[in-house]
């Protein structure tokens, strides 16, 4: 490396650059539509929705009004758009109240009106409106089961779309006949709009039968009311070709790939080659950790497929099948598995974190791994494998002083992973 930065500092700067590249103040203004003849109503949900609303307000030339709901602690000041706060990842009454008010705001609009929907990751839990026949407690139970199941984000959101009065295109349908422009920040593998906040304004071809099959595939225990709704077909989402969505337009304002490219520029400026392995890597977090350790080992020892020094970048959203009682998240689980598999290999450092600043349910974004991680753990009387088995990676890294804490980042472009392999 030509830059004097130590590995830990370089990796953190890369993570910070990824987050900075996805700030709404930077990426939202170029995508704003022209003002309408009628009213402009702003609605939204997600961890970035408040920052998106602020950026919109500062660049909008005419009158507007509206309401968005974001995670507690992610509020930013707005003058004309109301910001509500609610719980994530398990929904609460505040989210339900805000969602009802959002639905009321877009009911009864005219053709000359414009709805701007600000959608980002986290919206699935924040935009909570149980389908008829379901309660908030039903939704909470399903959400908890999904989070512990090991299901992919696409599978989780398929289930969520069929248990909601607003997701799966239903919110977009409520806006009819107004024009709807959805501005989205992607936090999902493949950037599929159906999976970003469970697609409140876009059509959904999946079915209640698909959702029920996912529940059964993972052996999830769900309330009887949920099973009845899905078996009856009464939870069907809005399908492609529905005329109520004909005036809808979607604009993706930023995505995980752009964040990885921003991090790669930081590495290259420091004289380190950067290789993006993919922006949509999925699977069990611990399995991906082992696989990435194998690639890093081949780079370090064989110079294949890349010569060190280099950094291996990836994004996407892994899953964790919860079996232990520890404190963890998918990024720290990935890192602990990576560290165990590397077994102290010299010259390999890593960082992983959620770009929204919250890994799992903790106010911790992720953590660092270094060649001495396992040695320091054993010296502190911690067993790395036991911590991994207990899904207790947050406790593990916090005890070592290796947690990465960002605070609310006001954006969300999924997980960020960087493995730095130094020249031996």
N, C-alpha and C positions, 0 to 999 in steps of 0.2 A: 504493500500500500504506500502511496506517495503522501497521503494525508497522515498527520501525526495523531489523529484520533485513535483512542483505544477501541477495541472491538465493541465493548458495551455501549460506549457513546455513539459510535457509528450506527449501530443497530437501532438505538433509540431515535437518532435523527431520521433514519429511514422511516420508522413507524410514524413519527410526528409529521413527516412530509406526506405520507399517505393520507393521514387524517386532514391535513391542511388542504390538500388538493380537492377534497370533497366538501369543503365548506360551502353552504348555500350562497353566501354573499359573493362568492367567486363564480359558481357554476349555474346559478339560477337566472340572473338577469338576461342573458342572451336568448333564453327560451320563452320569454313572456309573449303572449298573444296580443293582438291589437285590442284596444278597448271596444266594447260593444255599444250599440245604440241604447240598450236598456241598462239594467242593473248589473253590477259585478259582485258576485257572491264568492267568498273564499272559504273553503272547507279543507279539512285535512286531518291526518292522524299519522303518528310515528315519532321516533326519537328526534328526527330532524325537522319536524313540521313547524315548530315555533321559530327556529332560525330561518326556515324557508319563508314563513309569513313575514318576518322582519325584512328580509331581502326584497320580497315582493312589494311591501309597503314603500320602501325607499326608492323604488324604481317605477311605481305605477303612476301614470299621469292624471288619472281621474278619480272619481269617487269609488269607494269599495267598502264592503262590510263582510263580516264573517266570523268563523270560530274554528279553531283547530285544537286538537287534544294531543298532548305530549307527555312524556314520562316525568314523574316527580323529579324536580331538580334541573329539568331541561328548558325551563321557561326563559324567554328573553322578552324585553319590553317591546310592545307594539302599541300603536295609537288607535288604529281603526279596526284591527282584527283581534278578537278576544282569544286569549290563550288559556285553555283549561289544562289541568294536570291530573294524571291518573296513574294507576299502578301497572307495572310491567315486571316480570312476564305473566303473573297471575292477575287477571282483571279484577277491578273493584267497582263499587257503586258510583264513584266519581266518573269513571270511564263510561258507565252505562248512562248516567245523566247527560254527559257531554254528547254522547252518540245520539241520544234521543233529540237533543237540541239541534244537532247537525242535520238530522233527518227533517226536522221541522223547517229549518232554514231553506231547504231546497224544494220543499213541497209547494206547488202552485205557481211555479215560475212560468215566464212567457218565452216565446221564440227569440225575442230580441235580447234576452238576458244571457249572461255568461257566468258559468260556474268554473272556477279554477280550483282543482283538487290537488292538494299538496300531500303526497304520499311517500312514506319512507318506511324503513324497517322498524319493527315494533308495533306497527299499526294493527296487527292482528289482535293483540291483547288490549290495545288502547281503544279501538273502535269496537266496543262490545255492545251488541244488541242481540240478545237471544232470540232465536226463531220462535214463532208462536208455539206454545206448549212447553217451552224450556224456561228455566230460571237461570239467574246469574250463578247460583251454586252449581247447577248442571254444567255450565260453561267452565267454571273453575275446576271442577272435577275432571272434565275431559282435558283441559289444558295441562293439568298436573300429570295426568296419565300420558299424554303425548310427549311431554318434556322428559319423562323417565323411560320412555319406551325404546329408544334407539331408532325411531322412524326418521326418515329424511325430512328436510324442511318442506319439500314438495308434497310428501305424504301428509305431514302435519296440516299443511294449509288446505289440502283437499278436504280433510275432515272439517276444518274450521269453516270453510266456505258453505258447507251444507248444514251448518247449525246456526247460521246467522241471518238476521233480518237486513243486513247492510252489505256483507261481503259477497263475493261471487257475482259482481255486477249489479247488485240490488240498489246500492247507493246511486250509481249512474242512472239506473232506470227511474229512480225517484226524481231526478233532475229534469226529465223529459217534460216539455219540448225544448228546454234551454240548450244552448251549446255547452259542452263540457270539455275543458282542456285539462288533462291530468299531467302534472309535472312530477316525475318520480326520481327518487334516488334508490338505485338497486342495492339490495343487500343479499341477494340470493344467487346461487349457482345458475349460470345461463341467462340471468337477467330476465326471466319470464315474468311478465306483468301480473299473471294470475297468482304468483306466489309472493309478490311484494305487498305486504299488509293483507294478503289473501284476496287481492284483486277487487276492491270495492266498486270500481268504475269500469271494469272490463269483463267481457263475456267469458264464460267458463264451460268448456265441453265435458268436464267430468260430471259424474252422477252420484246420487245417493248410494247406489250399489257399490261404486268405487270406494266411497268413504267407509261404508260398512266393511268392505273387504280389508281395508287397511287396519281397522280396529281389530278385526278377527285375526289378521296376520300376526300382529304383535301381542295378541292375547290380552288386550287392554280391558280392564274392568270399567265400564261406563254406566251411568244411570239408566234405568229402564226407559225413561222418557226419551233419551237420546236414541236408543235402539229402535223404539217405536217410530220415531220421526223418520229415521233413515229407511226402515223397512217399508213404511207407507209411501215413500217418495215425496212427501210433502215438503221436504227440505231442498228441493231442486233449485239450483242456481239459474241465473239468466244465461241463456244459450246464445252461441254465435248466430247472427242474423236477426236477433230481436230488434224490431224497429225503434225501441226506446233508447237504444245505444247508437243509433245511426249517426248522431251528430257529435259523437265522442271522438276525441283526438288525444293520443298519448305522446308525451315528449320525455325521453329518458335524459335527465340532465347530468348525471354522472353515475359511475358504476365501478365495481372492484378493479377491473383492468386498468382504469385510469389511475387509481391509487397505487397500484403496483408499478406502473410506469414512472410515477413521481418518485417512488422509493428507489427505483433503478437509477434514476438520474443522480440522486444523492450518492449512491455507491460509486458510480462511474466518475463523479467529480472527485472522489477520494482515491481514485486510481484502482478501483476494484471492479472487475467484470461482473455484470449482473445478468442473471438468466431467469426469466419468468417461466416457471414450469406449468402454470395454469391458474386461471382465476376462479375455477369452479371445482376444486378437489373436494370430494365428499367421502363418506364412509366413517367407520368408528374412529374416534380421535386417537386411541391408543394404537390402532392398526396403522394409521397414516404415520404416526410417530416412528414406528418400527421401520416402515418402508422408506421414509425420508432419511432415517439414520443409515440405512444401507446405501443410499445414493451418496450421502455425505462421506461415508467411509470410502467408497470407490473413488470419489474425487480426491480425498485427502491422500490415499495410499497409492492410487494408480494414475491419477490425473485424467480420469475418464468419468463421464463424458466431457468434463470441463477441466481445464488446468486451474489450479489455485494460484493466486488468491482469487476467490470469486464468492458471490452470494447467490443462494438459491431462493427465489421468491415464489410464493404461492398464496392464493386466496381460496375462498369457498367457505362452506359451512359443514363441519363434521358433526357427528352425533356422539352421544354418550349414553350407553345403556347403564343406568344407575343400579348398582348392586350393593354398594357400601353406604355408610352413613356419614361420610366426610363432607367437607366444603370444597367444591370444585366447579369447574367450567370446562368447556370443550377445548379451549386454547391451552390452559394449564395442564389438562390431561394429556393433550398432544405432546407438550414439552416434557412432562415427566416420563412419558413413554420413550420419547426421543433420547433423553438423558440416560435412561436405563439401558437402552439398546447401544448407545455410543460407548458406554462404560468408561468414561474419562478419556476418550480419544483426544490426543493433543491437537490444538489448533482449530477446534470446531466450537463455535459459539452460536447461539440462536436467541431469537425473540419471537414471541407470538402473542397476539392480543386481538380483542374485538375492537373495531374502530369506533364503536359507540362508547367505549370506556367501561363496559360492564361485561364481564365474562361469567356466564351463569347468572346467579342472583346476587353476586358480590359487586361492590363498588371498586372493583379491581379489574383493570383491562386485560392483564396477562402477566407474563414473567420473562425473565432472562434465564438462559442456560449457559454454562461455561464448562471447560474441561475439568474444573475442580468441583463441580456441583455435587457429585456423589460423595467425594471424599469429605467435603464439608458437612454433608448430611450425616454420614456415619460418625464423624467426630462429634456431632451434636446429638448422637444416640437416636437418629431417625433412620428407619428402614425404607429406602425408596420404593422397593417393590410392594411392601405392605401399604405404603401411602397410596400407591397406584391402585392396588386391589380395593382399597376403601374409598376410592373416588375422592381423595383428600388432598388434591394437589395444591389448593389455595393455602392450606395450613403448611404444607411442605415448603413452598417457595417463600411465604411470608416469614417463616421461622429462619430462613437463610438470608433474609433481607433482599430477595431477588424479585419481589412483586413489582409490576409496572402499574402505577396509578396515574391516570390522566385527569380524573374528574370528568364531568359531563363534556363530551366533545361536540355536541350539537349536530352530529351527523352520524351516518351509519352505512358503510359500504362493506359490511361483512368482516370476516376474519382476515388477519394479516399474519403471514409467517415468513421469516427470513432466517436462513442458516448461512453463516459466514464461515468459509473454510480458508484458513490462512496458509501461506506458503510454508512448507516444512523446511 
